Amino acid sequence: MNLETVQLNIKEQIATIKLNRPEAMNTLSLKLVQEVNQALHEIEGRDDVRVVVLTGSGNSFCAGADLKETQQQTEIGWYLRQITAACHQSIATMKSMAQPVITAINGVAAGGGFGLSLSGDLVIASDAARFTTAFSKLGLSPDCSTTYHLVRLVGEKKAFELAAFSPLLSAQEALDLGLINKVVPESAFKSAVTEWATKLASGAPLGLHRTKQLIIQQSHENSLHAQLELESLNIVKGGQSEDFQEGVNAFLEKRSPEFKGK
């Protein structure tokens, strides 16, 4: 795969997608969001990829839209439709793919980058990271799933406050609001991301897949009774798997399990 603005690395069942426009703070050009889609489609459903990590190169995660590219457009409506459609497809794929997705926020996450950061199933941030919705300062409304995830994470009143005033949040403030899972010192950031990804990759793939389905993909839309039925059906499927038997054997034998996704 020939990628120019994104790096894709697959190692030890972990696929790392790195936004790679450090000179432009990894802003969302049309090429970049299209290449993120290409990378996601390359790894979606692959048995040799158990975890996906999305992060940024340099000192930024993603500073939102590439305003210089935006200014070059003669048909701004068409351009914005294309870039949001591509970015939204990436987010939809991240949410629907079987593998758990970690967004690893190494620096600024603003505008569309803010929305992208919230799209991970787990979010870990360096203490150097900063978060802001930013759209209101450009006279725009939010995109990149911001209005979907933000309301679910903090409630509609706080979500509207963050969108309307666009405060710049520290990583600790984002953690306190429940926007992210964990903050680590900048010096330990890469090792902490690797530790989380490795721990997930060593888990039972089918169990993690079904857990993601139940919590991330289905719980928001279902009634209690519908969700209870899905829990029952999924645990029955899990109980019939080789991984479940391996997990039981490993527990009884007091050793670490070796899950194969079967």
VENWO-V635939 format. One record per pair of residues at least 6 apart in sequence whose ideal C-beta (glycine too) atoms are under 6 Angstrom apart, sorted by the first residue. I is the first residue (numbers start at 1). J is the second residue. Records with the same first field share a line. If there is no record, write none. Layout:
BEGIN
I = J, J
END
This chain:
BEGIN
1 = 42
3 = 35
5 = 20, 21, 31, 32, 35
6 = 20, 35, 36, 39
7 = 18, 20
8 = 17, 39
9 = 16
13 = 50, 201
14 = 51, 197, 201
15 = 43, 49, 52
16 = 53
17 = 39, 54
18 = 55, 57
19 = 26, 56, 62
20 = 57
22 = 57, 58
25 = 60, 63
26 = 56, 60, 62
27 = 63, 66
28 = 65, 112
29 = 66, 69
30 = 83
33 = 83, 86, 87
34 = 86
36 = 90
37 = 86, 89, 90
40 = 90, 93
43 = 49
44 = 97
49 = 99
50 = 201, 205
51 = 99, 100, 197, 200, 201
52 = 99, 101
53 = 102, 104, 197
54 = 103
55 = 104, 106
56 = 62, 106
59 = 107
60 = 107, 108
61 = 105, 106, 107, 109, 113
62 = 113, 116
63 = 108, 110, 113
64 = 110, 111, 112, 113, 134
65 = 111, 112
73 = 79
84 = 143
87 = 112, 144
91 = 119, 145
94 = 101, 119
98 = 209
100 = 121, 200, 208, 212
101 = 120, 121
102 = 120, 122
103 = 117, 120, 123
104 = 124, 193
105 = 117, 125, 129
106 = 126
107 = 129
108 = 130
109 = 117, 131
110 = 132, 134
111 = 134
112 = 144
114 = 131, 133
115 = 144, 145, 146
116 = 144
118 = 149
119 = 145
121 = 216
122 = 181
123 = 180, 181
124 = 182, 193
125 = 171, 180, 183
126 = 186, 189
127 = 171, 183, 185, 186
128 = 186
129 = 171
130 = 168
131 = 169, 174
132 = 166, 168
133 = 142, 162, 163, 166
134 = 166
135 = 142
136 = 164, 166
137 = 166
142 = 163
150 = 159
151 = 159
153 = 178, 179
154 = 177
171 = 183
172 = 183
174 = 180
175 = 183
184 = 192
204 = 243, 259
205 = 261
206 = 241, 243, 261
207 = 238
210 = 234
219 = 227
238 = 244
242 = 262
243 = 259
246 = 257
247 = 257
250 = 257
END
